[in-house]
Amino acid sequence: MIEVKKIQKGFGDKIVINDVSAVMQAGKCNLIIGSSGSGKTVFMKCLVGLFTPDKGEILYDGVDFISMNNEDKKEIRKQIGMLFQGSALFDSLNVERNIMFPLDMFTKDTYAQKLKKVNEVLERVNLKDINKKFPAELSGGMKKRVGIARAIVLNPKYLFCDEPNSGLDPQTSLVIDKLIKEITTEYNITTVINTHDMNSVMEIGDHIIYMYKGYKEWEGNDKEIIFSKNEKLNEFIFASEFLKDAKDMRMLEQTGKIDNNRNMDDLIK
């Protein structure tokens, strides 16, 4: 579990994160959503230690990450897996060496031990026997799965995903969402996802934080978000008339006022 207490982060005279508190729940997909400039990226970078907040606390299992010495921070970082936007694979390394990179950095395992772990995570993300392929030979969805394999090869307690569906088609995005959700539940990981993808919000949003101009504007789950009366949140999620109609349809289904098999066209008419 990660607990954030009243953190603030600014650059010069501009405050980007303002008095934000939240709890990232273990075994859950914790989503951070918000428009560009809302502060969600800076918030995630504070959580992983890329930025140091000006005020507040970030507690990893009850211990303040901000006030730790460098050695203790290194131990926490060993427990963090990171799926970067665009996967961030090394083009010059094959799949095996890409996934092995964190093991080379943080362990003293033998090559045989590292290879065993690489093969285990490749099998977990349904990519057996592609060890010697290079990133240029992979599809976008395969790159994402290799990125996930690399992120979990150290068996992390915490998994951070920055726009995991960026650049993917809707069907592949659903596959990646399902995989992240399964891994989160199976290994009881505290997963934090920075996303614009509303499909992800509805499919795997166990816990959702909506950021607006540096503040935490709303907090809830994928069921509660449909019924939210927060105007800023609704403007962000249901920006088009089509999505507003879809929200009305979902609300009527949830309340049992219409048959959930009814076609959405009937509602729009």
Summary of the structure (lengths in Angstrom):
residues: 269
radius of gyration: 19.9
end to end distance: 46.2
largest distance: 65.1
contacts: 827
relative contact order: 0.15
helix: 42%
strand: 22%
